[in-house]
């Protein structure tokens, strides 16, 4: 079973993504504090990371850039899941190393489509 790390400070969004992923046969691991991403990845070894952008202390763009700059973590696909939906947001995500982009609110099919592209 593929493990997916969800990083989002909104409990409602986390629960929604967990439900969609579980129904599709994935093993979702939730994290609401972006400062703990690296330690959680080291412990859980996810196949993919779903990453919110707007979070306190550390935004998703920063976290993505740091993960992709880290030799240990850079091979793990990162899909940004955000309500920020301008072309410049998507371009910036790509510049930070994001592998995919899903806009909130999303349908279960949109989320699963992004996940299935990478795992």
MODELLER restraints for C-alpha pairs under 7 A, 6 or more apart:
rsr = mdl.restraints
at = mdl.atoms
rsr.add(forms.Gaussian(group=physical.xy_distance, feature=features.Distance(at['CA:1:A'], at['CA:25:A']), mean=6.93, stdev=0.5))
rsr.add(forms.Gaussian(group=physical.xy_distance, feature=features.Distance(at['CA:1:A'], at['CA:26:A']), mean=5.84, stdev=0.5))
rsr.add(forms.Gaussian(group=physical.xy_distance, feature=features.Distance(at['CA:1:A'], at['CA:27:A']), mean=6.35, stdev=0.5))
rsr.add(forms.Gaussian(group=physical.xy_distance, feature=features.Distance(at['CA:2:A'], at['CA:26:A']), mean=5.32, stdev=0.5))
rsr.add(forms.Gaussian(group=physical.xy_distance, feature=features.Distance(at['CA:2:A'], at['CA:27:A']), mean=5.91, stdev=0.5))
rsr.add(forms.Gaussian(group=physical.xy_distance, feature=features.Distance(at['CA:2:A'], at['CA:47:A']), mean=6.14, stdev=0.5))
rsr.add(forms.Gaussian(group=physical.xy_distance, feature=features.Distance(at['CA:3:A'], at['CA:26:A']), mean=6.09, stdev=0.5))
rsr.add(forms.Gaussian(group=physical.xy_distance, feature=features.Distance(at['CA:3:A'], at['CA:27:A']), mean=4.57, stdev=0.5))
rsr.add(forms.Gaussian(group=physical.xy_distance, feature=features.Distance(at['CA:3:A'], at['CA:28:A']), mean=5.75, stdev=0.5))
rsr.add(forms.Gaussian(group=physical.xy_distance, feature=features.Distance(at['CA:3:A'], at['CA:46:A']), mean=4.77, stdev=0.5))
rsr.add(forms.Gaussian(group=physical.xy_distance, feature=features.Distance(at['CA:3:A'], at['CA:47:A']), mean=5.55, stdev=0.5))
rsr.add(forms.Gaussian(group=physical.xy_distance, feature=features.Distance(at['CA:4:A'], at['CA:26:A']), mean=6.93, stdev=0.5))
rsr.add(forms.Gaussian(group=physical.xy_distance, feature=features.Distance(at['CA:4:A'], at['CA:27:A']), mean=6.05, stdev=0.5))
rsr.add(forms.Gaussian(group=physical.xy_distance, feature=features.Distance(at['CA:4:A'], at['CA:28:A']), mean=4.76, stdev=0.5))
rsr.add(forms.Gaussian(group=physical.xy_distance, feature=features.Distance(at['CA:4:A'], at['CA:29:A']), mean=6.01, stdev=0.5))
rsr.add(forms.Gaussian(group=physical.xy_distance, feature=features.Distance(at['CA:4:A'], at['CA:46:A']), mean=5.27, stdev=0.5))
rsr.add(forms.Gaussian(group=physical.xy_distance, feature=features.Distance(at['CA:4:A'], at['CA:47:A']), mean=5.87, stdev=0.5))
rsr.add(forms.Gaussian(group=physical.xy_distance, feature=features.Distance(at['CA:4:A'], at['CA:48:A']), mean=5.08, stdev=0.5))
rsr.add(forms.Gaussian(group=physical.xy_distance, feature=features.Distance(at['CA:4:A'], at['CA:49:A']), mean=5.87, stdev=0.5))
rsr.add(forms.Gaussian(group=physical.xy_distance, feature=features.Distance(at['CA:5:A'], at['CA:28:A']), mean=5.94, stdev=0.5))
rsr.add(forms.Gaussian(group=physical.xy_distance, feature=features.Distance(at['CA:5:A'], at['CA:29:A']), mean=4.81, stdev=0.5))
rsr.add(forms.Gaussian(group=physical.xy_distance, feature=features.Distance(at['CA:5:A'], at['CA:30:A']), mean=5.94, stdev=0.5))
rsr.add(forms.Gaussian(group=physical.xy_distance, feature=features.Distance(at['CA:5:A'], at['CA:46:A']), mean=5.86, stdev=0.5))
rsr.add(forms.Gaussian(group=physical.xy_distance, feature=features.Distance(at['CA:5:A'], at['CA:48:A']), mean=6.29, stdev=0.5))
rsr.add(forms.Gaussian(group=physical.xy_distance, feature=features.Distance(at['CA:5:A'], at['CA:49:A']), mean=4.72, stdev=0.5))
rsr.add(forms.Gaussian(group=physical.xy_distance, feature=features.Distance(at['CA:5:A'], at['CA:50:A']), mean=6.09, stdev=0.5))
rsr.add(forms.Gaussian(group=physical.xy_distance, feature=features.Distance(at['CA:6:A'], at['CA:14:A']), mean=6.72, stdev=0.5))
rsr.add(forms.Gaussian(group=physical.xy_distance, feature=features.Distance(at['CA:6:A'], at['CA:28:A']), mean=6.82, stdev=0.5))
rsr.add(forms.Gaussian(group=physical.xy_distance, feature=features.Distance(at['CA:6:A'], at['CA:29:A']), mean=6.01, stdev=0.5))
rsr.add(forms.Gaussian(group=physical.xy_distance, feature=features.Distance(at['CA:6:A'], at['CA:30:A']), mean=4.78, stdev=0.5))
rsr.add(forms.Gaussian(group=physical.xy_distance, feature=features.Distance(at['CA:6:A'], at['CA:31:A']), mean=6.00, stdev=0.5))
rsr.add(forms.Gaussian(group=physical.xy_distance, feature=features.Distance(at['CA:6:A'], at['CA:49:A']), mean=6.03, stdev=0.5))
rsr.add(forms.Gaussian(group=physical.xy_distance, feature=features.Distance(at['CA:6:A'], at['CA:50:A']), mean=4.81, stdev=0.5))
rsr.add(forms.Gaussian(group=physical.xy_distance, feature=features.Distance(at['CA:6:A'], at['CA:51:A']), mean=6.25, stdev=0.5))
rsr.add(forms.Gaussian(group=physical.xy_distance, feature=features.Distance(at['CA:7:A'], at['CA:30:A']), mean=6.18, stdev=0.5))
rsr.add(forms.Gaussian(group=physical.xy_distance, feature=features.Distance(at['CA:7:A'], at['CA:31:A']), mean=4.84, stdev=0.5))
rsr.add(forms.Gaussian(group=physical.xy_distance, feature=features.Distance(at['CA:7:A'], at['CA:32:A']), mean=5.67, stdev=0.5))
rsr.add(forms.Gaussian(group=physical.xy_distance, feature=features.Distance(at['CA:7:A'], at['CA:34:A']), mean=6.55, stdev=0.5))
rsr.add(forms.Gaussian(group=physical.xy_distance, feature=features.Distance(at['CA:7:A'], at['CA:50:A']), mean=6.08, stdev=0.5))
rsr.add(forms.Gaussian(group=physical.xy_distance, feature=features.Distance(at['CA:7:A'], at['CA:51:A']), mean=4.93, stdev=0.5))
rsr.add(forms.Gaussian(group=physical.xy_distance, feature=features.Distance(at['CA:7:A'], at['CA:52:A']), mean=6.12, stdev=0.5))
rsr.add(forms.Gaussian(group=physical.xy_distance, feature=features.Distance(at['CA:8:A'], at['CA:14:A']), mean=6.25, stdev=0.5))
rsr.add(forms.Gaussian(group=physical.xy_distance, feature=features.Distance(at['CA:8:A'], at['CA:31:A']), mean=6.56, stdev=0.5))
rsr.add(forms.Gaussian(group=physical.xy_distance, feature=features.Distance(at['CA:8:A'], at['CA:32:A']), mean=5.11, stdev=0.5))
rsr.add(forms.Gaussian(group=physical.xy_distance, feature=features.Distance(at['CA:8:A'], at['CA:51:A']), mean=6.42, stdev=0.5))
rsr.add(forms.Gaussian(group=physical.xy_distance, feature=features.Distance(at['CA:8:A'], at['CA:52:A']), mean=5.10, stdev=0.5))
rsr.add(forms.Gaussian(group=physical.xy_distance, feature=features.Distance(at['CA:9:A'], at['CA:32:A']), mean=4.39, stdev=0.5))
rsr.add(forms.Gaussian(group=physical.xy_distance, feature=features.Distance(at['CA:9:A'], at['CA:33:A']), mean=6.48, stdev=0.5))
rsr.add(forms.Gaussian(group=physical.xy_distance, feature=features.Distance(at['CA:9:A'], at['CA:55:A']), mean=5.96, stdev=0.5))
rsr.add(forms.Gaussian(group=physical.xy_distance, feature=features.Distance(at['CA:14:A'], at['CA:30:A']), mean=6.61, stdev=0.5))
rsr.add(forms.Gaussian(group=physical.xy_distance, feature=features.Distance(at['CA:18:A'], at['CA:28:A']), mean=5.60, stdev=0.5))
rsr.add(forms.Gaussian(group=physical.xy_distance, feature=features.Distance(at['CA:20:A'], at['CA:108:A']), mean=6.00, stdev=0.5))
rsr.add(forms.Gaussian(group=physical.xy_distance, feature=features.Distance(at['CA:21:A'], at['CA:27:A']), mean=6.99, stdev=0.5))
rsr.add(forms.Gaussian(group=physical.xy_distance, feature=features.Distance(at['CA:21:A'], at['CA:28:A']), mean=6.42, stdev=0.5))
rsr.add(forms.Gaussian(group=physical.xy_distance, feature=features.Distance(at['CA:22:A'], at['CA:28:A']), mean=6.76, stdev=0.5))
rsr.add(forms.Gaussian(group=physical.xy_distance, feature=features.Distance(at['CA:34:A'], at['CA:58:A']), mean=5.93, stdev=0.5))
rsr.add(forms.Gaussian(group=physical.xy_distance, feature=features.Distance(at['CA:35:A'], at['CA:58:A']), mean=6.53, stdev=0.5))
rsr.add(forms.Gaussian(group=physical.xy_distance, feature=features.Distance(at['CA:47:A'], at['CA:76:A']), mean=6.27, stdev=0.5))
rsr.add(forms.Gaussian(group=physical.xy_distance, feature=features.Distance(at['CA:47:A'], at['CA:119:A']), mean=6.50, stdev=0.5))
rsr.add(forms.Gaussian(group=physical.xy_distance, feature=features.Distance(at['CA:48:A'], at['CA:76:A']), mean=5.73, stdev=0.5))
rsr.add(forms.Gaussian(group=physical.xy_distance, feature=features.Distance(at['CA:48:A'], at['CA:77:A']), mean=5.09, stdev=0.5))
rsr.add(forms.Gaussian(group=physical.xy_distance, feature=features.Distance(at['CA:48:A'], at['CA:78:A']), mean=6.09, stdev=0.5))
rsr.add(forms.Gaussian(group=physical.xy_distance, feature=features.Distance(at['CA:49:A'], at['CA:77:A']), mean=6.29, stdev=0.5))
rsr.add(forms.Gaussian(group=physical.xy_distance, feature=features.Distance(at['CA:49:A'], at['CA:78:A']), mean=4.79, stdev=0.5))
rsr.add(forms.Gaussian(group=physical.xy_distance, feature=features.Distance(at['CA:49:A'], at['CA:79:A']), mean=6.16, stdev=0.5))
rsr.add(forms.Gaussian(group=physical.xy_distance, feature=features.Distance(at['CA:50:A'], at['CA:78:A']), mean=6.07, stdev=0.5))
rsr.add(forms.Gaussian(group=physical.xy_distance, feature=features.Distance(at['CA:50:A'], at['CA:79:A']), mean=4.96, stdev=0.5))
rsr.add(forms.Gaussian(group=physical.xy_distance, feature=features.Distance(at['CA:50:A'], at['CA:80:A']), mean=5.90, stdev=0.5))
rsr.add(forms.Gaussian(group=physical.xy_distance, feature=features.Distance(at['CA:50:A'], at['CA:81:A']), mean=6.25, stdev=0.5))
rsr.add(forms.Gaussian(group=physical.xy_distance, feature=features.Distance(at['CA:51:A'], at['CA:60:A']), mean=5.99, stdev=0.5))
rsr.add(forms.Gaussian(group=physical.xy_distance, feature=features.Distance(at['CA:51:A'], at['CA:78:A']), mean=6.86, stdev=0.5))
rsr.add(forms.Gaussian(group=physical.xy_distance, feature=features.Distance(at['CA:51:A'], at['CA:79:A']), mean=6.09, stdev=0.5))
rsr.add(forms.Gaussian(group=physical.xy_distance, feature=features.Distance(at['CA:51:A'], at['CA:80:A']), mean=4.77, stdev=0.5))
rsr.add(forms.Gaussian(group=physical.xy_distance, feature=features.Distance(at['CA:51:A'], at['CA:81:A']), mean=5.60, stdev=0.5))
rsr.add(forms.Gaussian(group=physical.xy_distance, feature=features.Distance(at['CA:52:A'], at['CA:60:A']), mean=5.47, stdev=0.5))
rsr.add(forms.Gaussian(group=physical.xy_distance, feature=features.Distance(at['CA:52:A'], at['CA:80:A']), mean=5.84, stdev=0.5))
rsr.add(forms.Gaussian(group=physical.xy_distance, feature=features.Distance(at['CA:52:A'], at['CA:81:A']), mean=5.00, stdev=0.5))
rsr.add(forms.Gaussian(group=physical.xy_distance, feature=features.Distance(at['CA:52:A'], at['CA:82:A']), mean=5.39, stdev=0.5))
rsr.add(forms.Gaussian(group=physical.xy_distance, feature=features.Distance(at['CA:53:A'], at['CA:59:A']), mean=5.22, stdev=0.5))
rsr.add(forms.Gaussian(group=physical.xy_distance, feature=features.Distance(at['CA:53:A'], at['CA:60:A']), mean=3.87, stdev=0.5))
rsr.add(forms.Gaussian(group=physical.xy_distance, feature=features.Distance(at['CA:53:A'], at['CA:61:A']), mean=6.08, stdev=0.5))
rsr.add(forms.Gaussian(group=physical.xy_distance, feature=features.Distance(at['CA:53:A'], at['CA:80:A']), mean=6.94, stdev=0.5))
rsr.add(forms.Gaussian(group=physical.xy_distance, feature=features.Distance(at['CA:53:A'], at['CA:82:A']), mean=5.81, stdev=0.5))
rsr.add(forms.Gaussian(group=physical.xy_distance, feature=features.Distance(at['CA:54:A'], at['CA:60:A']), mean=6.56, stdev=0.5))
rsr.add(forms.Gaussian(group=physical.xy_distance, feature=features.Distance(at['CA:61:A'], at['CA:93:A']), mean=6.25, stdev=0.5))
rsr.add(forms.Gaussian(group=physical.xy_distance, feature=features.Distance(at['CA:61:A'], at['CA:96:A']), mean=6.26, stdev=0.5))
rsr.add(forms.Gaussian(group=physical.xy_distance, feature=features.Distance(at['CA:64:A'], at['CA:96:A']), mean=6.05, stdev=0.5))
rsr.add(forms.Gaussian(group=physical.xy_distance, feature=features.Distance(at['CA:64:A'], at['CA:97:A']), mean=6.48, stdev=0.5))
rsr.add(forms.Gaussian(group=physical.xy_distance, feature=features.Distance(at['CA:64:A'], at['CA:98:A']), mean=6.49, stdev=0.5))
rsr.add(forms.Gaussian(group=physical.xy_distance, feature=features.Distance(at['CA:65:A'], at['CA:96:A']), mean=4.62, stdev=0.5))
rsr.add(forms.Gaussian(group=physical.xy_distance, feature=features.Distance(at['CA:65:A'], at['CA:97:A']), mean=6.08, stdev=0.5))
rsr.add(forms.Gaussian(group=physical.xy_distance, feature=features.Distance(at['CA:67:A'], at['CA:73:A']), mean=5.66, stdev=0.5))
rsr.add(forms.Gaussian(group=physical.xy_distance, feature=features.Distance(at['CA:67:A'], at['CA:74:A']), mean=5.69, stdev=0.5))
rsr.add(forms.Gaussian(group=physical.xy_distance, feature=features.Distance(at['CA:68:A'], at['CA:74:A']), mean=4.13, stdev=0.5))
rsr.add(forms.Gaussian(group=physical.xy_distance, feature=features.Distance(at['CA:68:A'], at['CA:97:A']), mean=6.01, stdev=0.5))
rsr.add(forms.Gaussian(group=physical.xy_distance, feature=features.Distance(at['CA:77:A'], at['CA:99:A']), mean=5.81, stdev=0.5))
rsr.add(forms.Gaussian(group=physical.xy_distance, feature=features.Distance(at['CA:77:A'], at['CA:118:A']), mean=6.60, stdev=0.5))
rsr.add(forms.Gaussian(group=physical.xy_distance, feature=features.Distance(at['CA:78:A'], at['CA:98:A']), mean=5.25, stdev=0.5))
rsr.add(forms.Gaussian(group=physical.xy_distance, feature=features.Distance(at['CA:78:A'], at['CA:99:A']), mean=5.37, stdev=0.5))
rsr.add(forms.Gaussian(group=physical.xy_distance, feature=features.Distance(at['CA:78:A'], at['CA:100:A']), mean=6.65, stdev=0.5))
rsr.add(forms.Gaussian(group=physical.xy_distance, feature=features.Distance(at['CA:79:A'], at['CA:98:A']), mean=5.95, stdev=0.5))
rsr.add(forms.Gaussian(group=physical.xy_distance, feature=features.Distance(at['CA:79:A'], at['CA:99:A']), mean=5.64, stdev=0.5))
rsr.add(forms.Gaussian(group=physical.xy_distance, feature=features.Distance(at['CA:79:A'], at['CA:100:A']), mean=4.38, stdev=0.5))
rsr.add(forms.Gaussian(group=physical.xy_distance, feature=features.Distance(at['CA:79:A'], at['CA:101:A']), mean=5.36, stdev=0.5))
rsr.add(forms.Gaussian(group=physical.xy_distance, feature=features.Distance(at['CA:80:A'], at['CA:98:A']), mean=6.59, stdev=0.5))
rsr.add(forms.Gaussian(group=physical.xy_distance, feature=features.Distance(at['CA:80:A'], at['CA:100:A']), mean=6.17, stdev=0.5))
rsr.add(forms.Gaussian(group=physical.xy_distance, feature=features.Distance(at['CA:80:A'], at['CA:101:A']), mean=4.71, stdev=0.5))
rsr.add(forms.Gaussian(group=physical.xy_distance, feature=features.Distance(at['CA:80:A'], at['CA:102:A']), mean=6.12, stdev=0.5))
rsr.add(forms.Gaussian(group=physical.xy_distance, feature=features.Distance(at['CA:81:A'], at['CA:101:A']), mean=5.97, stdev=0.5))
rsr.add(forms.Gaussian(group=physical.xy_distance, feature=features.Distance(at['CA:81:A'], at['CA:102:A']), mean=4.72, stdev=0.5))
rsr.add(forms.Gaussian(group=physical.xy_distance, feature=features.Distance(at['CA:81:A'], at['CA:103:A']), mean=5.78, stdev=0.5))
rsr.add(forms.Gaussian(group=physical.xy_distance, feature=features.Distance(at['CA:81:A'], at['CA:104:A']), mean=6.57, stdev=0.5))
rsr.add(forms.Gaussian(group=physical.xy_distance, feature=features.Distance(at['CA:82:A'], at['CA:102:A']), mean=6.47, stdev=0.5))
rsr.add(forms.Gaussian(group=physical.xy_distance, feature=features.Distance(at['CA:82:A'], at['CA:103:A']), mean=5.16, stdev=0.5))
rsr.add(forms.Gaussian(group=physical.xy_distance, feature=features.Distance(at['CA:82:A'], at['CA:104:A']), mean=5.37, stdev=0.5))
rsr.add(forms.Gaussian(group=physical.xy_distance, feature=features.Distance(at['CA:83:A'], at['CA:103:A']), mean=5.46, stdev=0.5))
rsr.add(forms.Gaussian(group=physical.xy_distance, feature=features.Distance(at['CA:83:A'], at['CA:104:A']), mean=4.56, stdev=0.5))
rsr.add(forms.Gaussian(group=physical.xy_distance, feature=features.Distance(at['CA:83:A'], at['CA:105:A']), mean=6.91, stdev=0.5))
rsr.add(forms.Gaussian(group=physical.xy_distance, feature=features.Distance(at['CA:85:A'], at['CA:103:A']), mean=6.13, stdev=0.5))
rsr.add(forms.Gaussian(group=physical.xy_distance, feature=features.Distance(at['CA:90:A'], at['CA:101:A']), mean=6.85, stdev=0.5))
rsr.add(forms.Gaussian(group=physical.xy_distance, feature=features.Distance(at['CA:100:A'], at['CA:114:A']), mean=6.70, stdev=0.5))
rsr.add(forms.Gaussian(group=physical.xy_distance, feature=features.Distance(at['CA:102:A'], at['CA:111:A']), mean=6.68, stdev=0.5))
